[in-house]
Amino acid sequence: MNRRQILPALGLLLALAVVGYAAGLFTPLLTTGGYQPVAGPTATPADDSTATSTPYADGYARTSITVRDSETNATLGSVRVAVAETRDQKITGLSKTASLPEDRGMLFPYNAPADRTYVMRGMDFGIDIIYIDSDGRITTIHHAPEPPDGEDGEQYEYPGYGQYVLEVNYEWTTRHDVAEGDRVDIGEW
């Protein structure tokens, strides 16, 4: 390509980028840290019609999680997480998220360990639900598949004991050989 051909090609690429940005094609990549927002109210309970937000776009704190083998201390896997600190953030969870990249998740911290039950309310994809005690030990792992079409997921209950609950992609724990008793290191947020 000579100089006369390069300038029109660059102009066309710039025009396409401007049109794509104006149409919102790049917004999830720029604002959500990999989370893909759900368009419209389809992924939330019937009483909520604002399902366009994502954990990274809505001011959630972020941190890193590393899971280590309980015997060897070897790193089994790491994820970047949005931290659901408020009651509303905990109720919403990942329900307004259309998909979750392999290296992402959500952490639900509490003031003290207790028996808890999580549900798949408004979920569009399956997740692993991991309960972690105050010492950073995994107490329970659930593989929670996506609820069937037409069901809100509220009836699918996953109980456990912990001070923290970590949600990651479905069978992430299997792919990373994570088991109950393994240690979770939670970064600062």
Contact map, one row per residue, 1 for C-alpha under 8 A:
111111000000000000000000000000000000000000000000000000000000000000000000000000000000000000000000000000000000000000000000000000000000000000000000000000000000000000000000000000000000000000000
111111000000000000000000000000000000000000000000000000000000000000000000000000000000000000000000000000000000000000000000000000000000000000000000000000000000000000000000000000000000000000000
111111100000000000000000000000000000000000000000000000000000000000000000000000000000000000000000000000000000000000000000000000000000000000000000000000000000000000000000000000000000000000000
111111110000000000000000000000000000000000000000000000000000000000000000000000000000000000000000000000000000000000000000000000000000000000000000000000000000000000000000000000000000000000000
111111111000000000000000000000000000000000000000000000000000000000000000000000000000000000000000000000000000000000000000000000000000000000000000000000000000000000000000000000000000000000000
111111111100000000000000000000000000000000000000000000000000000000000000000000000000000000000000000000000000000000000000000000000000000000000000000000000000000000000000000000000000000000000
001111111110000000000000000000000000000000000000000000000000000000000000000000000000000000000000000000000000000000000000000000000000000000000000000000000000000000000000000000000000000000000
000111111111000000000000000000000000000000000000000000000000000000000000000000000000000000000000000000000000000000000000000000000000000000000000000000000000000000000000000000000000000000000
000011111111100000000000000000000000000000000000000000000000000000000000000000000000000000000000000000000000000000000000000000000000000000000000000000000000000000000000000000000000000000000
000001111111110000000000000000000000000000000000000000000000000000000000000000000000000000000000000000000000000000000000000000000000000000000000000000000000000000000000000000000000000000000
000000111111111000000000000000000000000000000000000000000000000000000000000000000000000000000000000000000000000000000000000000000000000000000000000000000000000000000000000000000000000000000
000000011111111100000000000000000000000000000000000000000000000000000000000000000000000000000000000000000000000000000000000000000000000000000000000000000000000000000000000000000000000000000
000000001111111110000000000000000000000000000000000000000000000000000000000000000000000000000000000000000000000000000000000000000000000000000000000000000000000000000000000000000000000000000
000000000111111111000000000000000000000000000000000000000000000000000000000000000000000000000000000000000000000000000000000000000000000000000000000000000000000000000000000000000000000000000
000000000011111111100000000000000000000000000000000000000000000000000000000000000000000000000000000000000000000000000000000000000000000000000000000000000000000000000000000000000000000000000
000000000001111111110000000000000000000000000000000000000000000000000000000000000000000000000000000000000000000000000000000000000000000000000000000000000000000000000000000000000000000000000
000000000000111111111000000000000000000000000000000000000000000000000000000000000000000000000000000000000000000000000000000000000000000000000000000000000000000000000000000000000000000000000
000000000000011111111100000000000000000000000000000000000000000000000000000000000000000000000000000000000000000000000000000000000000000000000000000000000000000000000000000000000000000000000
000000000000001111111110000000000000000000000000000000000000000000000000000000000000000000000000000000000000000000000000000000000000000000000000000000000000000000000000000000000000000000000
000000000000000111111111110000000000000000000000000000000000000000000000000000000000000000000000000000000000000000000000000000000000000000000000000000000000000000000000000000000000000000000
000000000000000011111111111000000000000000000000000000000000000000000000000000000000000000000000000000000000000000000000000000000000000000000000000000000000000000000000000000000000000000000
000000000000000001111111100000000000000000000000000000000000000000000000000000000000000000000000000000000000000000000000000000000000000000000000000000000000000000000000000000000000000000000
000000000000000000111111100000000000000000000000000000000000000000000000000000000000000000000000000000000000000000000000000000000000000000000000000000000000000000000000000000000000000000000
000000000000000000011111111000000000000000000000000000000000000000000000000000000000000000000000000000000000000000000000000000000000000000000000000000000000000000000000000000000000000000000
000000000000000000011111111100000000000000000000000000000000000000000000000000000000000000000000000000000000000000000000000000000000000000000000000000000000000000000000000000000000000000000
000000000000000000011001111111000000000000000000000000000000000000000000000000000000000000000000000000000000000000000000000000000000000000000000000000000000000000000000000000000000000000000
000000000000000000001001111111110000000000000000000000000000000000000000000000000000000000000000000000000000000000000000000000000000000000000000000000000000000000000000000000000000000000000
000000000000000000000000111111111111100000000000000000000000000000000000000000000000000000000000000000000000000000000000000000000000000000000000000000000000000000000000000000000000000000000
000000000000000000000000011111111100000000000000000000000000000000000000000000000000000000000000000000000000000000000000000000000000000000000000000000000000000000000000000000000000000000000
000000000000000000000000011111111000000000000000000000000000000000000000000000000000000000000000000000000000000000000000000000000000000000000000000000000000000000000000000000000000000000000
000000000000000000000000001111111000000000000000000000011000000000000000000000000000000000000000000000000000000000000000000000000000000000000000000000000000000000000000000000000000000000000
000000000000000000000000001111111111000000000000000001111000000000000000000000000000000000000000000000000000000000000000000000000000000000000000000000000000000000000000000000000000000000000
000000000000000000000000000111111110000000000000000000010000000000000000000000000000000000000000000000000000000000000000000000000000000000000000000000000000000000000000000000000000000000000
000000000000000000000000000110011111000000000000000000000000000000000000000000000000000000000000000110010000000000000000000000000000000000000000000000000000000000000000000000000000000000000
000000000000000000000000000100011111100000000000000001110000000000000000000000000000000000000000111110000000000000000000000000000000000000000000000000000000000000000000000000000000000000000
000000000000000000000000000100010111110000000000000001000000000000000000000000000000000000000000111100000000000000000000000000000000000000000000000000000000000000000000000000000000000000000
000000000000000000000000000100000011111000000000001111000000000000000000000000000000000000000001111000000000000000000000000000000000000000000000000000000000000000000000000000000000000000000
000000000000000000000000000000000001111111100000001110000000000000000000000000000000000000000001110000000000000000000000000000000000000000000000000000000000000000000000000000000000000000000
000000000000000000000000000000000000111111000000001100000000000000000000000000000000000000000000000000000000000000000000000000000000000000000000000000000000000000000000000000000000000000000
000000000000000000000000000000000000011111100000111100000000000000000000000000000000000000000000000000000000000000000000000000000000000000000000000000000000000000000000000000000000000000000
000000000000000000000000000000000000011111110001111100000000000000000000000000000000000000000000000000000000000000000000000000000000000000000000000000000000000000000000000000000000000000000
000000000000000000000000000000000000011111110000001000000000000000000000000000000000000000000000000000000000000000000000000000000000000000000000000000000000000000000000000000000000000000000
000000000000000000000000000000000000010111111000001000000000000000000000000000000000000000000011000000000000000000000000011100000000000000000000000000000000000000000000000000000000000000000
000000000000000000000000000000000000000011111111101000000000000000000000000000000000000000000011000000000000000000000000111000000000000000000000000000010000000000000000000000000000000000000
000000000000000000000000000000000000000000111111000000000000000000000000000000000000000000000000000000000000000000000000110000000000000000000000000000010000000000000000000000000000000000000
000000000000000000000000000000000000000000011111100000000000000000000000000000000000000000000000000000000000000000000000000000000000000000000000000000000000000000000000000000000000000000000
000000000000000000000000000000000000000000011111100000000000000000000000000000000000000000000000000000000000000000000000000000000000000000000000000000000000000000000000000000000000000000000
000000000000000000000000000000000000000010011111111000000000000000000000000000000000000000000000000000000000000000000000000000000000000000000000000000000000000000000000000000000000000000000
000000000000000000000000000000000000000110010111111000000000000000000000000000000000000000000000000000000000000000000000000000000000000000000000000000000000000000000000000000000000000000000
000000000000000000000000000000000000000110000001111110000000000000000000000000000000000000000000000000000000000000000000000000000000000000000000000000000000000000000000000000000000000000000
000000000000000000000000000000000000111111110001111110000000000000000000000000000000000000000001000000000000000000000000000000000000000000000000000000000000000000000000000000000000000000000
000000000000000000000000000000000000111110000000011111000000000000000000000000000000000000000001000000000000000000000000000000000000000000000000000000000000000000000000000000000000000000000
000000000000000000000000000000000000110000000000011111101100000000000000000000000000000000000001100000000000000000000000000000000000000000000000000000000000000000000000000000000000000000000
000000000000000000000000000000010011100000000000000111111100000000000000000000000000000000000101100000000000000000000000000000000000000000000000000000000000000000000000000000000000000000000
000000000000000000000000000000010010000000000000000011111111000000000000000000000100000000000100100000000000000000000000000000000000000000000000000000000000000000000000000000000000000000000
000000000000000000000000000000111010000000000000000001111111110000000000000000000100000000000000000000000000000000000000000000000000000000000000000000000000000000000000000000000000000000000
000000000000000000000000000000110000000000000000000011111111000000000000000000000000000000000000000000000000000000000000000000000000000000000000000000000000000000000000000000000000000000000
000000000000000000000000000000000000000000000000000011111111000000000000000000000000000000000000000000000000000000000000000000000000000000000000000000000000000000000000000000000000000000000
000000000000000000000000000000000000000000000000000000111111100000000000000000000000000000000000000000000000000000000000000000000000000000000000000000000000000000000000000000000000000000000
000000000000000000000000000000000000000000000000000000111111110000000000000000000111100000000000000000000000000000000000000000000000000000000000000000000000000000000000000000000000000000000
000000000000000000000000000000000000000000000000000000010011111000000000000000000111000000000000000000000000000000000000000000000000000000000000000000000000000000000000000000000000000000001
000000000000000000000000000000000000000000000000000000010001111100000000000000011110000000000000000000000000000000000000000000000000000000000000000000000000000000000000000000000000000000001
000000000000000000000000000000000000000000000000000000000000111110000000000000011110000000000000000000000000000000000000000000000000000000000000000000000000000000000000000000000000000001111
000000000000000000000000000000000000000000000000000000000000011111000000000001111000000000000000000000000000000000000000000000000000000000000000000000000000000000000000000000000000000001110
000000000000000000000000000000000000000000000000000000000000001111100000000001111000000000000000000000000000000000000000000000000000000000000000000000000000000000000000000000000000000111100
000000000000000000000000000000000000000000000000000000000000000111110000001111100000000000000000000000000000000000000000000000000000000000000000000000000000000000000000000000000000000111000
000000000000000000000000000000000000000000000000000000000000000011111000001111000000000000000000000000000000000000000000000000000000000000000000000000000000000000000000000000000100011110000
000000000000000000000000000000000000000000000000000000000000000001111101111110000000000000000000000000000000000000000000000000000000000000000000000000000000000000000000000000000000011110000
000000000000000000000000000000000000000000000000000000000000000000111111111100000000000000000000000000000000000000000000000000000000000000000000000000000000000000000000000000000100011000000
000000000000000000000000000000000000000000000000000000000000000000011111100000000000000000000000000000000000000000000000000000000000000000000000000000000000000000000000000000000000111000000
000000000000000000000000000000000000000000000000000000000000000000001111100000000000000000000000000000000000000000000000000000000000000000000000000000000000000000000000000000000000000000000
000000000000000000000000000000000000000000000000000000000000000000011111110000000000000000000000000000000000000000000000000000000000000000000000000000000000000000000000000000000000000000000
000000000000000000000000000000000000000000000000000000000000000000011111111000000000000000000000000000000000000000000000000000000000000000000000000000000000000000000000000000000000000000000
000000000000000000000000000000000000000000000000000000000000000000011001111100000000000000000000000000000000000000000000000000000000000000000000000000000000000000000000000000000000000000000
000000000000000000000000000000000000000000000000000000000000000001111000111111000000000000000000000000000000000000000000000000000000000000000000000000000000000000000000000000000000000000000
000000000000000000000000000000000000000000000000000000000000000001111000011111000000000000000000000000000000000000000000000000000000000000000000000000000000000000000000000000011100000000000
000000000000000000000000000000000000000000000000000000000000000001110000001111100000000000000000000000000000000000000000000000000000000000000000000000000000000000000000000000010000000000000
000000000000000000000000000000000000000000000000000000000000000111100000001111110000000000000000000000100000000000000000000000000000000000000000000000000000000000000000000000000000000000000
000000000000000000000000000000000000000000000000000000000000000111000000000011111000000000000000000001111000000000000000000000000000000000000000000000000000000000000000000000000000000000000
000000000000000000000000000000000000000000000000000000000000011110000000000001111100000000000000000000111000000000000000000000000000000000000000000000000000000000000000000000000000000000000
000000000000000000000000000000000000000000000000000000000000011110000000000000111110000000000000000000011110000000000000000000000000000000000000000000000000000000000000000000000000000000000
000000000000000000000000000000000000000000000000000000110001111000000000000000011111000000000000000000001110000000000000000000000000000000000000000000000000000000000000000000000000000000000
000000000000000000000000000000000000000000000000000000000001111000000000000000001111100000000000000000000111100000000000000000000000000000000000000000000000000000000000000000000000000000001
000000000000000000000000000000000000000000000000000000000001100000000000000000000111111011001000000000000111100000000000000000000000000000000000000000000000000000000000000000000000000000000
000000000000000000000000000000000000000000000000000000000001000000000000000000000011111011000000000000000001100000000000000000000000000000000000000000000000000000000000000000000000000000000
000000000000000000000000000000000000000000000000000000000000000000000000000000000001111111000000000000000000000000000000000000000000000000000000000000000000000000000000000000000000000000000
000000000000000000000000000000000000000000000000000000000000000000000000000000000001111111100000000000000000000000000000000000000000000000000000000000000000000000000000000000000000000000000
000000000000000000000000000000000000000000000000000000000000000000000000000000000000011111110000000000000000000000000000000000000000000000000000000000000000000000000000000000000000000000000
000000000000000000000000000000000000000000000000000000000000000000000000000000000001111111111000000000000000000000000000000000000000000000000000000000000000000000000000000000000000000000000
000000000000000000000000000000000000000000000000000000000000000000000000000000000001111111111000000000000001000000000000000000000000000000000000000000000000000000000000000000000000000000000
000000000000000000000000000000000000000000000000000000000000000000000000000000000000001111111000000000000000000000000000000000000000000000000000000000000000000000000000000000000000000000000
000000000000000000000000000000000000000000000000000000000000000000000000000000000000000111111111000000000000000000000000000000000000000000000000000000000000000000000000000000000000000000000
000000000000000000000000000000000000000000000000000000000000000000000000000000000001000011111111000000000100000000000000000000000000000000000000000000000000000000000000000000000000000000000
000000000000000000000000000000000000000000000000000001100000000000000000000000000000000000011111100000000100000000000000001000000000000000000000000000000000000000000000000000000000000000000
000000000000000000000000000000000000000000110000000000000000000000000000000000000000000000011111110000000000000000000001111100000000000000000000000000000000000000000000000000000000000000000
000000000000000000000000000000000000110000110000001111000000000000000000000000000000000000011111110000000000000000000000011000000000000000000000000000000000000000000000000000000000000000000
000000000000000000000000000000000011110000000000000011100000000000000000000000000000000000000111111100000000000000000000001100000000000000000000000000000000000000000000000000000000000000000
000000000000000000000000000000000011110000000000000000000000000000000000000000000000000000000011111100000000000000000000000110000000000000000000000000000000000000000000000000000000000000000
000000000000000000000000000000000011100000000000000000000000000000000000000000000000000000000000111110000000000000000000000110000000000000000000000000000000000000000000000000000000000000000
000000000000000000000000000000000111000000000000000000000000000000000000000000000000000000000000111111011000000000000000000000000000000000000000000000000000000000000001100000000000000000000
000000000000000000000000000000000110000000000000000000000000000000000000000000000000000000000000001111110000000000000000000000000000000000000000000000000000000000000000100000000000000000000
000000000000000000000000000000000000000000000000000000000000000000000000000000100000000000000000000111110000000000000000000000000000000000000000000000000000000000000001100100000000000000000
000000000000000000000000000000000000000000000000000000000000000000000000000001110000000000000000000011111000000000000000000000000000000000000000000000000000000000000000000000000000000000000
000000000000000000000000000000000100000000000000000000000000000000000000000000111000000000000000000111111100000000000000000000000000000000000000000000000000000000000001100000000000000000000
000000000000000000000000000000000000000000000000000000000000000000000000000000111100000000000000000100111110000000000000000000000000000000000000000000000000000000000111100000000000000000000
000000000000000000000000000000000000000000000000000000000000000000000000000000001111000000001100000000011111000000000000000000000000000000000000000000000000000000000111000000000000000000000
000000000000000000000000000000000000000000000000000000000000000000000000000000001111000000000000000000001111100000000000000000000000000000000000000000000000000000011110000000000000000000000
000000000000000000000000000000000000000000000000000000000000000000000000000000000011100001000000000000000111110000000000000000000000000000000000000000000000000000011100000000000000000000000
000000000000000000000000000000000000000000000000000000000000000000000000000000000011100000000000000000000011111000000000000000000000000000000000000000000000000000111000000000000000000000000
000000000000000000000000000000000000000000000000000000000000000000000000000000000000000000000000000000000001111110000000000000000000000000000000000000000000000000110000000000000000000000000
000000000000000000000000000000000000000000000000000000000000000000000000000000000000000000000000000000000000111110000000000000000000000000000000000000000000000000100000000000000000000000000
000000000000000000000000000000000000000000000000000000000000000000000000000000000000000000000000000000000000011111000000000000000000010000000000000000000000000001100000000000000000000000000
000000000000000000000000000000000000000000000000000000000000000000000000000000000000000000000000000000000000011111100000000000000000110000000000000000000000000011110000000000000000000000000
000000000000000000000000000000000000000000000000000000000000000000000000000000000000000000000000000000000000000111110000000000000000000000000000000000000000000011100000000000000000000000000
000000000000000000000000000000000000000000000000000000000000000000000000000000000000000000000000000000000000000011111000000000000000000000000000000000000000001111000000000000000000000000000
000000000000000000000000000000000000000000000000000000000000000000000000000000000000000000000000000000000000000001111100000000000000000000000000000000000000001111000000000000000000000000000
000000000000000000000000000000000000000000000000000000000000000000000000000000000000000000000000000000000000000000111110000000000000000000000000000000000000111100000000000000000000000000000
000000000000000000000000000000000000000000000000000000000000000000000000000000000000000000000000000000000000000000011111000000001000000000000000000000000000111000000000000000000000000000000
000000000000000000000000000000000000000000000000000000000000000000000000000000000000000000000000000000000000000000001111100000000000000000000000000000001111110000000000000000000000000000000
000000000000000000000000000000000000000000000000000000000000000000000000000000000000000000000010000000000000000000000111111000000000000000000001011000011111100000000000000000000000000000000
000000000000000000000000000000000000000000011000000000000000000000000000000000000000000000000010000000000000000000000011111000000000000000000000000000011100000000000000000000000000000000000
000000000000000000000000000000000000000000111000000000000000000000000000000000000000000000000011000000000000000000000001111100000000000000000000000000011100000000000000000000000000000000000
000000000000000000000000000000000000000000110000000000000000000000000000000000000000000000000111100000000000000000000001111111000000000000000000011000011000000000000000000000000000000000000
000000000000000000000000000000000000000000100000000000000000000000000000000000000000000000000010111000000000000000000000011111000000000000000000011000000000000000000000000000000000000000000
000000000000000000000000000000000000000000000000000000000000000000000000000000000000000000000000011000000000000000000000001111100000000000000000111000000000000000000000010000000000000000000
000000000000000000000000000000000000000000000000000000000000000000000000000000000000000000000000000000000000000000000000001111110000000000000011111000000000000000000000110000000000000000000
000000000000000000000000000000000000000000000000000000000000000000000000000000000000000000000000000000000000000000000000000011111000000000000011110000000000000000000011111000000000000000000
000000000000000000000000000000000000000000000000000000000000000000000000000000000000000000000000000000000000000000000000000001111100000000001111000000000000000000000111111110000000000000000
000000000000000000000000000000000000000000000000000000000000000000000000000000000000000000000000000000000000000000000100000000111110000000001111000000000000010000001111000000000000000000000
000000000000000000000000000000000000000000000000000000000000000000000000000000000000000000000000000000000000000000000000000000011111000001111100000000000000000000001110000000000000000000000
000000000000000000000000000000000000000000000000000000000000000000000000000000000000000000000000000000000000000000000000000000001111100001111000000000000000000111111100000000000000000000000
000000000000000000000000000000000000000000000000000000000000000000000000000000000000000000000000000000000000000000000000000000000111111111110000000000000000000011111100000000000000000100000
000000000000000000000000000000000000000000000000000000000000000000000000000000000000000000000000000000000000000010000000000000000011111111100000000000000000000011110000000000000000000000000
000000000000000000000000000000000000000000000000000000000000000000000000000000000000000000000000000000000000000110000000000000000001111110000000000000000000000001110000000000000000000000000
000000000000000000000000000000000000000000000000000000000000000000000000000000000000000000000000000000000000000000000000000000000001111110000000000000000000000000000000000000000000000000000
000000000000000000000000000000000000000000000000000000000000000000000000000000000000000000000000000000000000000000000000000000000001111111000000000000000000000000000000000000000000001111000
000000000000000000000000000000000000000000000000000000000000000000000000000000000000000000000000000000000000000000000000000000000001111111100000000000000000000000000000000000000001111100000
000000000000000000000000000000000000000000000000000000000000000000000000000000000000000000000000000000000000000000000000000000000111100111111000000000000000000000000000000000000011111100000
000000000000000000000000000000000000000000000000000000000000000000000000000000000000000000000000000000000000000000000000000000000111100011111000000000000000000111000000000000000001100000000
000000000000000000000000000000000000000000000000000000000000000000000000000000000000000000000000000000000000000000000000000000000111000001111100000000000000000110000000000000000001000000000
000000000000000000000000000000000000000000000000000000000000000000000000000000000000000000000000000000000000000000000000000000011110000001111110000000000000000000000000000000000011000000000
000000000000000000000000000000000000000000000000000000000000000000000000000000000000000000000000000000000000000000000000000000011100000000011111000000000000010000000000000000000000000000000
000000000000000000000000000000000000000000000000000000000000000000000000000000000000000000000000000000000000000000000000000001111000000000001111100000000000000000000000011000000000000000000
000000000000000000000000000000000000000000000000000000000000000000000000000000000000000000000000000000000000000000000001000001111000000000000111110000000000010000000000010000000000000000000
000000000000000000000000000000000000000000000000000000000000000000000000000000000000000000000000000000000000000000000000000011100000000000000011111000000000000000000000010000000000000000000
000000000000000000000000000000000000000000000000000000000000000000000000000000000000000000000000000000000000000000000001001111100000000000000001111100000000000000000000000000000000000000000
000000000000000000000000000000000000000000000000000000000000000000000000000000000000000000000000000000000000000000000001001111000000000000000000111110111001000000000000000000000000000000000
000000000000000000000000000000000000000000000000000000000000000000000000000000000000000000000000000000000000000000000000000000000000000000000000011111100000000000000000000000000000000000000
000000000000000000000000000000000000000000000000000000000000000000000000000000000000000000000000000000000000000000000000000000000000000000000000001111100000000000000000000000000000000000000
000000000000000000000000000000000000000000000000000000000000000000000000000000000000000000000000000000000000000000000000000000000000000000000000000111110000000000000000000000000000000000000
000000000000000000000000000000000000000000000000000000000000000000000000000000000000000000000000000000000000000000000000000000000000000000000000001111111000000000000000000000000000000000000
000000000000000000000000000000000000000000011000000000000000000000000000000000000000000000000000000000000000000000000001111000000000000000000000001001111110000000000000000000000000000000000
000000000000000000000000000000000000000000000000000000000000000000000000000000000000000000000000000000000000000000000011111000000000000000000000001000111111000000000000000000000000000000000
000000000000000000000000000000000000000000000000000000000000000000000000000000000000000000000000000000000000000000000011110000000000000000000000000000011111100000000000000000000000000000000
000000000000000000000000000000000000000000000000000000000000000000000000000000000000000000000000000000000000000000000011000000000000000000000000000000011111100000000000000000000000000000000
000000000000000000000000000000000000000000000000000000000000000000000000000000000000000000000000000000000000000000000011000000000000000000000000001000001111110000000000000000000000000000000
000000000000000000000000000000000000000000000000000000000000000000000000000000000000000000000000000000000000000000001111000000000000000000000000000000000111111000000000000000000000000000000
000000000000000000000000000000000000000000000000000000000000000000000000000000000000000000000000000000000000000000001110000000001000000000000101000000000001111100000000000000000000000000000
000000000000000000000000000000000000000000000000000000000000000000000000000000000000000000000000000000000000000000111100000000000000000000000000000000000000111110000000000000000000000000000
000000000000000000000000000000000000000000000000000000000000000000000000000000000000000000000000000000000000000000111000000000000010000000110000000000000000011111000000000000000000000000000
000000000000000000000000000000000000000000000000000000000000000000000000000000000000000000000000000000000000000011110000000000000011100000110000000000000000001111100000000000000000000000000
000000000000000000000000000000000000000000000000000000000000000000000000000000000000000000000000000000000000000111110000000000000011110000100000000000000000000111111000000000000000000000000
000000000000000000000000000000000000000000000000000000000000000000000000000000000000000000000000000000000000111111000000000000000011110000000000000000000000000011111000000000000000000000000
000000000000000000000000000000000000000000000000000000000000000000000000000000000000000000000000000000000011110010000000000000000011110000000000000000000000000001111100000000000000000000000
000000000000000000000000000000000000000000000000000000000000000000000000000000000000000000000000000000000011100000000000000000001111000000000000000000000000000001111110000000000000000000000
000000000000000000000000000000000000000000000000000000000000000000000000000000000000000000000000000000001111000000000000000000011111000000000000000000000000000000011111000000000000000000000
000000000000000000000000000000000000000000000000000000000000000000000000000000000000000000000000000000001110000000000000000000111100000000000000000000000000000000001111100000000000000000000
000000000000000000000000000000000000000000000000000000000000000000000000000000000000000000000000000101011100000000000000000000111000000000000000000000000000000000000111110100000000000000000
000000000000000000000000000000000000000000000000000000000000000000000000000000000000000000000000000111011000000000000000000001110000000000000000000000000000000000000011111100000000000000000
000000000000000000000000000000000000000000000000000000000000000000000000000000000000000000000000000000000000000000000000000011110000000000000011100000000000000000000001111110000000000000000
000000000000000000000000000000000000000000000000000000000000000000000000000000000000000000000000000000000000000000000000000000110000000000000010000000000000000000000000111111100000000000000
000000000000000000000000000000000000000000000000000000000000000000000000000000000000000000000000000001000000000000000000000000010000000000000000000000000000000000000001111111110000000000000
000000000000000000000000000000000000000000000000000000000000000000000000000000000000000000000000000000000000000000000000000000010000000000000000000000000000000000000000011111111110000000000
000000000000000000000000000000000000000000000000000000000000000000000000000000000000000000000000000000000000000000000000000000000000000000000000000000000000000000000000001111111100000000000
000000000000000000000000000000000000000000000000000000000000000000000000000000000000000000000000000000000000000000000000000000000000000000000000000000000000000000000000001111111100000000000
000000000000000000000000000000000000000000000000000000000000000000000000000110000000000000000000000000000000000000000000000000000000000000000000000000000000000000000000000111111100000000000
000000000000000000000000000000000000000000000000000000000000000000000000000100000000000000000000000000000000000000000000000000000000000000000000000000000000000000000000000011111110000000000
000000000000000000000000000000000000000000000000000000000000000000101000000100000000000000000000000000000000000000000000000000000000000000000000000000000000000000000000000011111111010000000
000000000000000000000000000000000000000000000000000000000000000000000000000000000000000000000000000000000000000000000000000000000000000001001000000000000000000000000000000010001111110000000
000000000000000000000000000000000000000000000000000000000000000000000000000000000000000000000000000000000000000000000000000000000000000011111000000000000000000000000000000000000111110000000
000000000000000000000000000000000000000000000000000000000000000000000100000000000000000000000000000000000000000000000000000000000000000011100000000000000000000000000000000000000011111000000
000000000000000000000000000000000000000000000000000000000000000000111100000000000000000000000000000000000000000000000000000000000000000011000000000000000000000000000000000000000111111100000
000000000000000000000000000000000000000000000000000000000000000000111100000000000000000000000000000000000000000000000000000000000000000111000000000000000000000000000000000000000000111110000
000000000000000000000000000000000000000000000000000000000000000011110000000000000000000000000000000000000000000000000000000000000001000111000000000000000000000000000000000000000000011111000
000000000000000000000000000000000000000000000000000000000000000011110000000000000000000000000000000000000000000000000000000000000000000100000000000000000000000000000000000000000000001111100
000000000000000000000000000000000000000000000000000000000000001111000000000000000000000000000000000000000000000000000000000000000000000100000000000000000000000000000000000000000000000111110
000000000000000000000000000000000000000000000000000000000000001110000000000000000000000000000000000000000000000000000000000000000000000000000000000000000000000000000000000000000000000011111
000000000000000000000000000000000000000000000000000000000000001100000000000000000000000000000000000000000000000000000000000000000000000000000000000000000000000000000000000000000000000001111
000000000000000000000000000000000000000000000000000000000000111000000000000000000010000000000000000000000000000000000000000000000000000000000000000000000000000000000000000000000000000000111
